[in-house]
């Protein structure tokens, strides 16, 4: 199998990783949700989505409210459960 997959950068740690290993998310209007196929998206790696400090950094960067941050964290935890 040839490794010609695109490489993308994790927004939190700036590490480059195969696109398939990253989670693609979208941010719009102070909300973060799974990428819908339209609009701006960004990537988060496995290490960062399990790193509370990194996640907090992201919620600050996107200026999420407490409620929005909780939703984001909850979403990431659900991803972990699903593997
Ligand atoms: Zn990362």
PDB file of the backbone (N, CA, C, O) and the ligand in Angstrom, with CONECT records:
HET     ZN  A 101       1
ATOM      1  N   UNK A   1       0.848  -1.204   0.000  1.00  0.00           N
ATOM      2  CA  UNK A   1       0.000   0.000   0.000  1.00  0.00           C
ATOM      3  C   UNK A   1       0.879   1.248   0.000  1.00  0.00           C
ATOM      4  O   UNK A   1       1.782   1.382   0.826  1.00  0.00           O
ATOM      5  N   UNK A   2       0.620   2.115  -0.890  1.00  0.00           N
ATOM      6  CA  UNK A   2       1.446   3.328  -0.981  1.00  0.00           C
ATOM      7  C   UNK A   2       0.902   4.411  -0.061  1.00  0.00           C
ATOM      8  O   UNK A   2      -0.305   4.609   0.080  1.00  0.00           O
ATOM      9  N   UNK A   3       1.826   5.081   0.538  1.00  0.00           N
ATOM     10  CA  UNK A   3       1.427   6.136   1.468  1.00  0.00           C
ATOM     11  C   UNK A   3       1.457   7.485   0.765  1.00  0.00           C
ATOM     12  O   UNK A   3       2.367   8.294   0.945  1.00  0.00           O
ATOM     13  N   UNK A   4       0.445   7.689  -0.026  1.00  0.00           N
ATOM     14  CA  UNK A   4       0.378   8.991  -0.667  1.00  0.00           C
ATOM     15  C   UNK A   4      -0.840   9.769  -0.185  1.00  0.00           C
ATOM     16  O   UNK A   4      -1.395  10.614  -0.886  1.00  0.00           O
ATOM     17  N   UNK A   5      -1.220   9.450   1.022  1.00  0.00           N
ATOM     18  CA  UNK A   5      -2.331  10.191   1.647  1.00  0.00           C
ATOM     19  C   UNK A   5      -1.897  11.620   1.933  1.00  0.00           C
ATOM     20  O   UNK A   5      -0.717  11.884   2.161  1.00  0.00           O
ATOM     21  N   UNK A   6      -2.842  12.525   1.920  1.00  0.00           N
ATOM     22  CA  UNK A   6      -2.477  13.897   2.268  1.00  0.00           C
ATOM     23  C   UNK A   6      -2.074  14.027   3.733  1.00  0.00           C
ATOM     24  O   UNK A   6      -2.571  13.306   4.599  1.00  0.00           O
ATOM     25  N   UNK A   7      -1.174  14.951   3.986  1.00  0.00           N
ATOM     26  CA  UNK A   7      -0.712  15.240   5.336  1.00  0.00           C
ATOM     27  C   UNK A   7      -1.375  16.541   5.790  1.00  0.00           C
ATOM     28  O   UNK A   7      -1.451  17.516   5.042  1.00  0.00           O
ATOM     29  N   UNK A   8      -1.844  16.527   7.014  1.00  0.00           N
ATOM     30  CA  UNK A   8      -2.463  17.732   7.555  1.00  0.00           C
ATOM     31  C   UNK A   8      -1.844  18.068   8.906  1.00  0.00           C
ATOM     32  O   UNK A   8      -1.175  17.235   9.518  1.00  0.00           O
ATOM     33  N   UNK A   9      -2.068  19.273   9.354  1.00  0.00           N
ATOM     34  CA  UNK A   9      -1.462  19.717  10.600  1.00  0.00           C
ATOM     35  C   UNK A   9      -2.508  19.829  11.705  1.00  0.00           C
ATOM     36  O   UNK A   9      -3.597  20.366  11.501  1.00  0.00           O
ATOM     37  N   UNK A  10      -2.158  19.318  12.861  1.00  0.00           N
ATOM     38  CA  UNK A  10      -3.025  19.465  14.038  1.00  0.00           C
ATOM     39  C   UNK A  10      -2.976  20.925  14.482  1.00  0.00           C
ATOM     40  O   UNK A  10      -1.907  21.522  14.610  1.00  0.00           O
ATOM     41  N   UNK A  11      -4.144  21.470  14.708  1.00  0.00           N
ATOM     42  CA  UNK A  11      -4.224  22.889  15.048  1.00  0.00           C
ATOM     43  C   UNK A  11      -3.676  23.170  16.450  1.00  0.00           C
ATOM     44  O   UNK A  11      -3.256  24.290  16.741  1.00  0.00           O
ATOM     45  N   UNK A  12      -3.680  22.158  17.312  1.00  0.00           N
ATOM     46  CA  UNK A  12      -3.273  22.378  18.695  1.00  0.00           C
ATOM     47  C   UNK A  12      -1.761  22.252  18.903  1.00  0.00           C
ATOM     48  O   UNK A  12      -1.153  23.090  19.569  1.00  0.00           O
ATOM     49  N   UNK A  13      -1.159  21.211  18.336  1.00  0.00           N
ATOM     50  CA  UNK A  13       0.273  20.993  18.576  1.00  0.00           C
ATOM     51  C   UNK A  13       1.123  21.262  17.334  1.00  0.00           C
ATOM     52  O   UNK A  13       2.352  21.276  17.404  1.00  0.00           O
ATOM     53  N   UNK A  14       0.462  21.473  16.208  1.00  0.00           N
ATOM     54  CA  UNK A  14       1.141  21.781  14.950  1.00  0.00           C
ATOM     55  C   UNK A  14       1.984  20.628  14.419  1.00  0.00           C
ATOM     56  O   UNK A  14       2.860  20.821  13.576  1.00  0.00           O
ATOM     57  N   UNK A  15       1.712  19.442  14.917  1.00  0.00           N
ATOM     58  CA  UNK A  15       2.371  18.260  14.363  1.00  0.00           C
ATOM     59  C   UNK A  15       1.686  17.896  13.055  1.00  0.00           C
ATOM     60  O   UNK A  15       0.479  18.081  12.902  1.00  0.00           O
ATOM     61  N   UNK A  16       2.460  17.384  12.126  1.00  0.00           N
ATOM     62  CA  UNK A  16       1.883  16.933  10.867  1.00  0.00           C
ATOM     63  C   UNK A  16       1.625  15.437  10.926  1.00  0.00           C
ATOM     64  O   UNK A  16       2.423  14.665  11.459  1.00  0.00           O
ATOM     65  N   UNK A  17       0.491  15.053  10.364  1.00  0.00           N
ATOM     66  CA  UNK A  17       0.042  13.674  10.487  1.00  0.00           C
ATOM     67  C   UNK A  17      -0.776  13.332   9.247  1.00  0.00           C
ATOM     68  O   UNK A  17      -1.276  14.218   8.555  1.00  0.00           O
ATOM     69  N   UNK A  18      -0.903  12.034   8.976  1.00  0.00           N
ATOM     70  CA  UNK A  18      -1.759  11.625   7.870  1.00  0.00           C
ATOM     71  C   UNK A  18      -3.185  12.102   8.130  1.00  0.00           C
ATOM     72  O   UNK A  18      -3.680  12.039   9.255  1.00  0.00           O
ATOM     73  N   UNK A  19      -3.823  12.571   7.091  1.00  0.00           N
ATOM     74  CA  UNK A  19      -5.170  13.117   7.242  1.00  0.00           C
ATOM     75  C   UNK A  19      -6.119  12.115   7.894  1.00  0.00           C
ATOM     76  O   UNK A  19      -6.976  12.490   8.694  1.00  0.00           O
ATOM     77  N   UNK A  20      -5.962  10.843   7.547  1.00  0.00           N
ATOM     78  CA  UNK A  20      -6.884   9.827   8.064  1.00  0.00           C
ATOM     79  C   UNK A  20      -6.730   9.599   9.565  1.00  0.00           C
ATOM     80  O   UNK A  20      -7.609   9.018  10.201  1.00  0.00           O
ATOM     81  N   UNK A  21      -5.617  10.054  10.130  1.00  0.00           N
ATOM     82  CA  UNK A  21      -5.397   9.870  11.561  1.00  0.00           C
ATOM     83  C   UNK A  21      -5.872  11.068  12.371  1.00  0.00           C
ATOM     84  O   UNK A  21      -5.850  11.046  13.601  1.00  0.00           O
ATOM     85  N   UNK A  22      -6.291  12.085  11.689  1.00  0.00           N
ATOM     86  CA  UNK A  22      -6.727  13.299  12.378  1.00  0.00           C
ATOM     87  C   UNK A  22      -8.245  13.398  12.365  1.00  0.00           C
ATOM     88  O   UNK A  22      -8.921  12.818  11.516  1.00  0.00           O
ATOM     89  N   UNK A  23      -8.753  14.142  13.321  1.00  0.00           N
ATOM     90  CA  UNK A  23     -10.192  14.386  13.355  1.00  0.00           C
ATOM     91  C   UNK A  23     -10.439  15.732  12.687  1.00  0.00           C
ATOM     92  O   UNK A  23      -9.791  16.732  12.995  1.00  0.00           O
ATOM     93  N   UNK A  24     -11.368  15.726  11.789  1.00  0.00           N
ATOM     94  CA  UNK A  24     -11.664  16.958  11.080  1.00  0.00           C
ATOM     95  C   UNK A  24     -12.867  17.634  11.719  1.00  0.00           C
ATOM     96  O   UNK A  24     -13.942  17.048  11.841  1.00  0.00           O
ATOM     97  N   UNK A  25     -12.662  18.855  12.115  1.00  0.00           N
ATOM     98  CA  UNK A  25     -13.721  19.613  12.774  1.00  0.00           C
ATOM     99  C   UNK A  25     -13.926  20.931  12.051  1.00  0.00           C
ATOM    100  O   UNK A  25     -13.127  21.354  11.215  1.00  0.00           O
ATOM    101  N   UNK A  26     -15.008  21.544  12.405  1.00  0.00           N
ATOM    102  CA  UNK A  26     -15.350  22.806  11.779  1.00  0.00           C
ATOM    103  C   UNK A  26     -15.706  23.806  12.861  1.00  0.00           C
ATOM    104  O   UNK A  26     -16.294  23.450  13.883  1.00  0.00           O
ATOM    105  N   UNK A  27     -15.354  25.037  12.634  1.00  0.00           N
ATOM    106  CA  UNK A  27     -15.658  26.069  13.609  1.00  0.00           C
ATOM    107  C   UNK A  27     -16.414  27.186  12.912  1.00  0.00           C
ATOM    108  O   UNK A  27     -15.990  27.709  11.881  1.00  0.00           O
ATOM    109  N   UNK A  28     -17.525  27.527  13.494  1.00  0.00           N
ATOM    110  CA  UNK A  28     -18.329  28.580  12.903  1.00  0.00           C
ATOM    111  C   UNK A  28     -19.113  29.270  14.006  1.00  0.00           C
ATOM    112  O   UNK A  28     -19.772  28.613  14.813  1.00  0.00           O
ATOM    113  N   UNK A  29     -19.043  30.563  14.040  1.00  0.00           N
ATOM    114  CA  UNK A  29     -19.846  31.287  15.016  1.00  0.00           C
ATOM    115  C   UNK A  29     -19.635  30.794  16.450  1.00  0.00           C
ATOM    116  O   UNK A  29     -20.600  30.576  17.184  1.00  0.00           O
ATOM    117  N   UNK A  30     -18.399  30.623  16.836  1.00  0.00           N
ATOM    118  CA  UNK A  30     -18.081  30.192  18.208  1.00  0.00           C
ATOM    119  C   UNK A  30     -18.606  28.800  18.533  1.00  0.00           C
ATOM    120  O   UNK A  30     -18.805  28.471  19.702  1.00  0.00           O
ATOM    121  N   UNK A  31     -18.830  27.990  17.522  1.00  0.00           N
ATOM    122  CA  UNK A  31     -19.220  26.617  17.785  1.00  0.00           C
ATOM    123  C   UNK A  31     -18.292  25.678  17.045  1.00  0.00           C
ATOM    124  O   UNK A  31     -17.848  25.968  15.934  1.00  0.00           O
ATOM    125  N   UNK A  32     -18.002  24.540  17.678  1.00  0.00           N
ATOM    126  CA  UNK A  32     -17.163  23.542  17.033  1.00  0.00           C
ATOM    127  C   UNK A  32     -17.990  22.287  16.850  1.00  0.00           C
ATOM    128  O   UNK A  32     -18.644  21.816  17.781  1.00  0.00           O
ATOM    129  N   UNK A  33     -17.956  21.759  15.660  1.00  0.00           N
ATOM    130  CA  UNK A  33     -18.745  20.567  15.362  1.00  0.00           C
ATOM    131  C   UNK A  33     -18.041  19.777  14.269  1.00  0.00           C
ATOM    132  O   UNK A  33     -17.119  20.281  13.628  1.00  0.00           O
ATOM    133  N   UNK A  34     -18.481  18.524  14.055  1.00  0.00           N
ATOM    134  CA  UNK A  34     -17.840  17.729  13.001  1.00  0.00           C
ATOM    135  C   UNK A  34     -17.960  18.426  11.650  1.00  0.00           C
ATOM    136  O   UNK A  34     -18.945  19.109  11.368  1.00  0.00           O
ATOM    137  N   UNK A  35     -16.965  18.241  10.847  1.00  0.00           N
ATOM    138  CA  UNK A  35     -16.936  18.902   9.550  1.00  0.00           C
ATOM    139  C   UNK A  35     -18.123  18.470   8.695  1.00  0.00           C
ATOM    140  O   UNK A  35     -18.411  17.282   8.549  1.00  0.00           O
ATOM    141  N   UNK A  36     -18.795  19.456   8.143  1.00  0.00           N
ATOM    142  CA  UNK A  36     -19.998  19.166   7.360  1.00  0.00           C
ATOM    143  C   UNK A  36     -19.707  19.062   5.868  1.00  0.00           C
ATOM    144  O   UNK A  36     -20.582  18.683   5.090  1.00  0.00           O
ATOM    145  N   UNK A  37     -18.512  19.388   5.474  1.00  0.00           N
ATOM    146  CA  UNK A  37     -18.197  19.347   4.052  1.00  0.00           C
ATOM    147  C   UNK A  37     -18.170  20.728   3.427  1.00  0.00           C
ATOM    148  O   UNK A  37     -17.776  20.902   2.274  1.00  0.00           O
ATOM    149  N   UNK A  38     -18.590  21.692   4.199  1.00  0.00           N
ATOM    150  CA  UNK A  38     -18.584  23.059   3.698  1.00  0.00           C
ATOM    151  C   UNK A  38     -18.003  23.990   4.739  1.00  0.00           C
ATOM    152  O   UNK A  38     -18.186  23.795   5.941  1.00  0.00           O
ATOM    153  N   UNK A  39     -17.322  24.974   4.279  1.00  0.00           N
ATOM    154  CA  UNK A  39     -16.785  25.965   5.193  1.00  0.00           C
ATOM    155  C   UNK A  39     -15.390  25.620   5.663  1.00  0.00           C
ATOM    156  O   UNK A  39     -14.743  24.716   5.135  1.00  0.00           O
ATOM    157  N   UNK A  40     -14.938  26.352   6.662  1.00  0.00           N
ATOM    158  CA  UNK A  40     -13.583  26.175   7.149  1.00  0.00           C
ATOM    159  C   UNK A  40     -13.497  24.981   8.066  1.00  0.00           C
ATOM    160  O   UNK A  40     -14.382  24.750   8.890  1.00  0.00           O
ATOM    161  N   UNK A  41     -12.433  24.228   7.924  1.00  0.00           N
ATOM    162  CA  UNK A  41     -12.251  23.097   8.820  1.00  0.00           C
ATOM    163  C   UNK A  41     -10.849  23.128   9.382  1.00  0.00           C
ATOM    164  O   UNK A  41      -9.982  23.848   8.885  1.00  0.00           O
ATOM    165  N   UNK A  42     -10.634  22.351  10.410  1.00  0.00           N
ATOM    166  CA  UNK A  42      -9.306  22.202  10.995  1.00  0.00           C
ATOM    167  C   UNK A  42      -9.175  20.783  11.524  1.00  0.00           C
ATOM    168  O   UNK A  42     -10.151  20.037  11.603  1.00  0.00           O
ATOM    169  N   UNK A  43      -7.958  20.428  11.883  1.00  0.00           N
ATOM    170  CA  UNK A  43      -7.693  19.058  12.316  1.00  0.00           C
ATOM    171  C   UNK A  43      -7.128  19.034  13.728  1.00  0.00           C
ATOM    172  O   UNK A  43      -6.388  19.925  14.144  1.00  0.00           O
ATOM    173  N   UNK A  44      -7.498  17.991  14.444  1.00  0.00           N
ATOM    174  CA  UNK A  44      -6.939  17.758  15.775  1.00  0.00           C
ATOM    175  C   UNK A  44      -6.432  16.321  15.823  1.00  0.00           C
ATOM    176  O   UNK A  44      -7.107  15.404  15.355  1.00  0.00           O
ATOM    177  N   UNK A  45      -5.253  16.129  16.385  1.00  0.00           N
ATOM    178  CA  UNK A  45      -4.696  14.779  16.452  1.00  0.00           C
ATOM    179  C   UNK A  45      -5.203  14.042  17.692  1.00  0.00           C
ATOM    180  O   UNK A  45      -5.809  14.629  18.589  1.00  0.00           O
ATOM    181  N   UNK A  46      -4.935  12.746  17.709  1.00  0.00           N
ATOM    182  CA  UNK A  46      -5.382  11.893  18.815  1.00  0.00           C
ATOM    183  C   UNK A  46      -4.822  12.336  20.161  1.00  0.00           C
ATOM    184  O   UNK A  46      -5.529  12.363  21.169  1.00  0.00           O
ATOM    185  N   UNK A  47      -3.551  12.678  20.156  1.00  0.00           N
ATOM    186  CA  UNK A  47      -2.915  13.069  21.419  1.00  0.00           C
ATOM    187  C   UNK A  47      -3.579  14.326  21.975  1.00  0.00           C
ATOM    188  O   UNK A  47      -3.837  14.417  23.176  1.00  0.00           O
ATOM    189  N   UNK A  48      -3.848  15.269  21.124  1.00  0.00           N
ATOM    190  CA  UNK A  48      -4.406  16.539  21.587  1.00  0.00           C
ATOM    191  C   UNK A  48      -5.858  16.419  22.025  1.00  0.00           C
ATOM    192  O   UNK A  48      -6.280  17.101  22.959  1.00  0.00           O
ATOM    193  N   UNK A  49      -6.610  15.577  21.376  1.00  0.00           N
ATOM    194  CA  UNK A  49      -8.014  15.495  21.782  1.00  0.00           C
ATOM    195  C   UNK A  49      -8.161  14.785  23.123  1.00  0.00           C
ATOM    196  O   UNK A  49      -9.223  14.827  23.745  1.00  0.00           O
ATOM    197  N   UNK A  50      -7.087  14.132  23.564  1.00  0.00           N
ATOM    198  CA  UNK A  50      -7.103  13.519  24.890  1.00  0.00           C
ATOM    199  C   UNK A  50      -6.346  14.362  25.914  1.00  0.00           C
ATOM    200  O   UNK A  50      -6.133  13.941  27.051  1.00  0.00           O
ATOM    201  N   UNK A  51      -5.955  15.532  25.498  1.00  0.00           N
ATOM    202  CA  UNK A  51      -5.144  16.393  26.351  1.00  0.00           C
ATOM    203  C   UNK A  51      -5.982  17.602  26.783  1.00  0.00           C
ATOM    204  O   UNK A  51      -6.262  18.502  25.992  1.00  0.00           O
ATOM    205  N   UNK A  52      -6.369  17.595  28.047  1.00  0.00           N
ATOM    206  CA  UNK A  52      -7.270  18.646  28.535  1.00  0.00           C
ATOM    207  C   UNK A  52      -6.706  20.046  28.357  1.00  0.00           C
ATOM    208  O   UNK A  52      -7.426  20.990  28.031  1.00  0.00           O
ATOM    209  N   UNK A  53      -5.398  20.158  28.578  1.00  0.00           N
ATOM    210  CA  UNK A  53      -4.784  21.481  28.439  1.00  0.00           C
ATOM    211  C   UNK A  53      -4.877  21.986  27.005  1.00  0.00           C
ATOM    212  O   UNK A  53      -5.171  23.155  26.754  1.00  0.00           O
ATOM    213  N   UNK A  54      -4.620  21.080  26.078  1.00  0.00           N
ATOM    214  CA  UNK A  54      -4.674  21.470  24.673  1.00  0.00           C
ATOM    215  C   UNK A  54      -6.102  21.855  24.284  1.00  0.00           C
ATOM    216  O   UNK A  54      -6.327  22.808  23.538  1.00  0.00           O
ATOM    217  N   UNK A  55      -7.051  21.092  24.806  1.00  0.00           N
ATOM    218  CA  UNK A  55      -8.446  21.367  24.480  1.00  0.00           C
ATOM    219  C   UNK A  55      -8.867  22.716  25.057  1.00  0.00           C
ATOM    220  O   UNK A  55      -9.571  23.494  24.413  1.00  0.00           O
ATOM    221  N   UNK A  56      -8.424  22.970  26.268  1.00  0.00           N
ATOM    222  CA  UNK A  56      -8.735  24.273  26.864  1.00  0.00           C
ATOM    223  C   UNK A  56      -8.131  25.409  26.056  1.00  0.00           C
ATOM    224  O   UNK A  56      -8.737  26.465  25.873  1.00  0.00           O
ATOM    225  N   UNK A  57      -6.925  25.161  25.580  1.00  0.00           N
ATOM    226  CA  UNK A  57      -6.276  26.157  24.743  1.00  0.00           C
ATOM    227  C   UNK A  57      -7.096  26.456  23.501  1.00  0.00           C
ATOM    228  O   UNK A  57      -7.219  27.604  23.074  1.00  0.00           O
ATOM    229  N   UNK A  58      -7.656  25.393  22.930  1.00  0.00           N
ATOM    230  CA  UNK A  58      -8.470  25.568  21.726  1.00  0.00           C
ATOM    231  C   UNK A  58      -9.751  26.329  22.028  1.00  0.00           C
ATOM    232  O   UNK A  58     -10.145  27.214  21.269  1.00  0.00           O
ATOM    233  N   UNK A  59     -10.397  25.989  23.126  1.00  0.00           N
ATOM    234  CA  UNK A  59     -11.659  26.667  23.431  1.00  0.00           C
ATOM    235  C   UNK A  59     -11.414  28.145  23.689  1.00  0.00           C
ATOM    236  O   UNK A  59     -12.267  28.986  23.405  1.00  0.00           O
ATOM    237  N   UNK A  60     -10.234  28.452  24.232  1.00  0.00           N
ATOM    238  CA  UNK A  60      -9.893  29.867  24.425  1.00  0.00           C
ATOM    239  C   UNK A  60      -9.632  30.545  23.094  1.00  0.00           C
ATOM    240  O   UNK A  60     -10.066  31.668  22.836  1.00  0.00           O
ATOM    241  N   UNK A  61      -8.906  29.818  22.262  1.00  0.00           N
ATOM    242  CA  UNK A  61      -8.563  30.403  20.979  1.00  0.00           C
ATOM    243  C   UNK A  61      -9.824  30.710  20.162  1.00  0.00           C
ATOM    244  O   UNK A  61      -9.904  31.729  19.476  1.00  0.00           O
ATOM    245  N   UNK A  62     -10.786  29.820  20.251  1.00  0.00           N
ATOM    246  CA  UNK A  62     -12.027  30.034  19.508  1.00  0.00           C
ATOM    247  C   UNK A  62     -13.035  30.870  20.300  1.00  0.00           C
ATOM    248  O   UNK A  62     -14.145  31.130  19.835  1.00  0.00           O
ATOM    249  N   UNK A  63     -12.634  31.279  21.487  1.00  0.00           N
ATOM    250  CA  UNK A  63     -13.492  32.114  22.341  1.00  0.00           C
ATOM    251  C   UNK A  63     -14.858  31.492  22.569  1.00  0.00           C
ATOM    252  O   UNK A  63     -15.894  32.140  22.428  1.00  0.00           O
ATOM    253  N   UNK A  64     -14.828  30.230  22.921  1.00  0.00           N
ATOM    254  CA  UNK A  64     -16.079  29.544  23.189  1.00  0.00           C
ATOM    255  C   UNK A  64     -16.586  29.927  24.579  1.00  0.00           C
ATOM    256  O   UNK A  64     -15.805  30.184  25.495  1.00  0.00           O
ATOM    257  N   UNK A  65     -17.890  29.957  24.710  1.00  0.00           N
ATOM    258  CA  UNK A  65     -18.478  30.167  26.033  1.00  0.00           C
ATOM    259  C   UNK A  65     -18.313  28.881  26.834  1.00  0.00           C
ATOM    260  O   UNK A  65     -17.906  27.852  26.294  1.00  0.00           O
ATOM    261  N   UNK A  66     -18.628  28.946  28.117  1.00  0.00           N
ATOM    262  CA  UNK A  66     -18.509  27.761  28.964  1.00  0.00           C
ATOM    263  C   UNK A  66     -19.354  26.622  28.388  1.00  0.00           C
ATOM    264  O   UNK A  66     -18.910  25.478  28.290  1.00  0.00           O
ATOM    265  N   UNK A  67     -20.563  26.969  28.017  1.00  0.00           N
ATOM    266  CA  UNK A  67     -21.483  25.957  27.483  1.00  0.00           C
ATOM    267  C   UNK A  67     -20.945  25.351  26.182  1.00  0.00           C
ATOM    268  O   UNK A  67     -20.977  24.136  25.986  1.00  0.00           O
ATOM    269  N   UNK A  68     -20.458  26.211  25.316  1.00  0.00           N
ATOM    270  CA  UNK A  68     -19.916  25.740  24.040  1.00  0.00           C
ATOM    271  C   UNK A  68     -18.683  24.868  24.252  1.00  0.00           C
ATOM    272  O   UNK A  68     -18.482  23.876  23.550  1.00  0.00           O
ATOM    273  N   UNK A  69     -17.864  25.248  25.224  1.00  0.00           N
ATOM    274  CA  UNK A  69     -16.687  24.447  25.537  1.00  0.00           C
ATOM    275  C   UNK A  69     -17.083  23.068  26.025  1.00  0.00           C
ATOM    276  O   UNK A  69     -16.485  22.063  25.642  1.00  0.00           O
ATOM    277  N   UNK A  70     -18.100  23.034  26.876  1.00  0.00           N
ATOM    278  CA  UNK A  70     -18.561  21.749  27.409  1.00  0.00           C
ATOM    279  C   UNK A  70     -19.052  20.844  26.288  1.00  0.00           C
ATOM    280  O   UNK A  70     -18.792  19.640  26.288  1.00  0.00           O
ATOM    281  N   UNK A  71     -19.760  21.431  25.342  1.00  0.00           N
ATOM    282  CA  UNK A  71     -20.251  20.647  24.211  1.00  0.00           C
ATOM    283  C   UNK A  71     -19.098  20.080  23.395  1.00  0.00           C
ATOM    284  O   UNK A  71     -19.136  18.936  22.942  1.00  0.00           O
ATOM    285  N   UNK A  72     -18.091  20.890  23.221  1.00  0.00           N
ATOM    286  CA  UNK A  72     -16.923  20.487  22.456  1.00  0.00           C
ATOM    287  C   UNK A  72     -16.203  19.333  23.161  1.00  0.00           C
ATOM    288  O   UNK A  72     -15.850  18.333  22.537  1.00  0.00           O
ATOM    289  N   UNK A  73     -15.995  19.489  24.463  1.00  0.00           N
ATOM    290  CA  UNK A  73     -15.321  18.454  25.251  1.00  0.00           C
ATOM    291  C   UNK A  73     -16.126  17.161  25.227  1.00  0.00           C
ATOM    292  O   UNK A  73     -15.573  16.069  25.098  1.00  0.00           O
ATOM    293  N   UNK A  74     -17.446  17.306  25.353  1.00  0.00           N
ATOM    294  CA  UNK A  74     -18.325  16.144  25.333  1.00  0.00           C
ATOM    295  C   UNK A  74     -18.215  15.411  23.991  1.00  0.00           C
ATOM    296  O   UNK A  74     -18.156  14.183  23.937  1.00  0.00           O
ATOM    297  N   UNK A  75     -18.190  16.173  22.949  1.00  0.00           N
ATOM    298  CA  UNK A  75     -18.075  15.591  21.620  1.00  0.00           C
ATOM    299  C   UNK A  75     -16.768  14.804  21.481  1.00  0.00           C
ATOM    300  O   UNK A  75     -16.752  13.702  20.933  1.00  0.00           O
ATOM    301  N   UNK A  76     -15.682  15.379  21.981  1.00  0.00           N
ATOM    302  CA  UNK A  76     -14.388  14.698  21.894  1.00  0.00           C
ATOM    303  C   UNK A  76     -14.393  13.400  22.703  1.00  0.00           C
ATOM    304  O   UNK A  76     -13.823  12.391  22.288  1.00  0.00           O
ATOM    305  N   UNK A  77     -15.049  13.447  23.869  1.00  0.00           N
ATOM    306  CA  UNK A  77     -15.117  12.243  24.698  1.00  0.00           C
ATOM    307  C   UNK A  77     -15.914  11.147  24.006  1.00  0.00           C
ATOM    308  O   UNK A  77     -15.571   9.968  24.094  1.00  0.00           O
ATOM    309  N   UNK A  78     -16.965  11.539  23.326  1.00  0.00           N
ATOM    310  CA  UNK A  78     -17.765  10.558  22.603  1.00  0.00           C
ATOM    311  C   UNK A  78     -16.959   9.915  21.487  1.00  0.00           C
ATOM    312  O   UNK A  78     -17.104   8.726  21.203  1.00  0.00           O
ATOM    313  N   UNK A  79     -16.122  10.701  20.870  1.00  0.00           N
ATOM    314  CA  UNK A  79     -15.239  10.160  19.832  1.00  0.00           C
ATOM    315  C   UNK A  79     -14.329   9.100  20.427  1.00  0.00           C
ATOM    316  O   UNK A  79     -14.084   8.063  19.810  1.00  0.00           O
ATOM    317  N   UNK A  80     -13.832   9.363  21.624  1.00  0.00           N
ATOM    318  CA  UNK A  80     -12.944   8.401  22.283  1.00  0.00           C
ATOM    319  C   UNK A  80     -13.646   7.083  22.540  1.00  0.00           C
ATOM    320  O   UNK A  80     -13.076   6.009  22.348  1.00  0.00           O
ATOM    321  N   UNK A  81     -14.888   7.180  22.975  1.00  0.00           N
ATOM    322  CA  UNK A  81     -15.660   5.967  23.261  1.00  0.00           C
ATOM    323  C   UNK A  81     -15.847   5.123  22.011  1.00  0.00           C
ATOM    324  O   UNK A  81     -15.756   3.896  22.049  1.00  0.00           O
ATOM    325  N   UNK A  82     -16.108   5.798  20.914  1.00  0.00           N
ATOM    326  CA  UNK A  82     -16.357   5.082  19.671  1.00  0.00           C
ATOM    327  C   UNK A  82     -15.065   4.567  19.035  1.00  0.00           C
ATOM    328  O   UNK A  82     -15.098   3.883  18.012  1.00  0.00           O
ATOM    329  N   UNK A  83     -13.944   4.895  19.640  1.00  0.00           N
ATOM    330  CA  UNK A  83     -12.665   4.458  19.107  1.00  0.00           C
ATOM    331  C   UNK A  83     -12.260   5.358  17.965  1.00  0.00           C
ATOM    332  O   UNK A  83     -11.201   5.160  17.370  1.00  0.00           O
TER     333      UNK A  83
HETATM  334 ZN    ZN A 101      -2.034  17.633  18.145  1.00  0.00          ZN
END
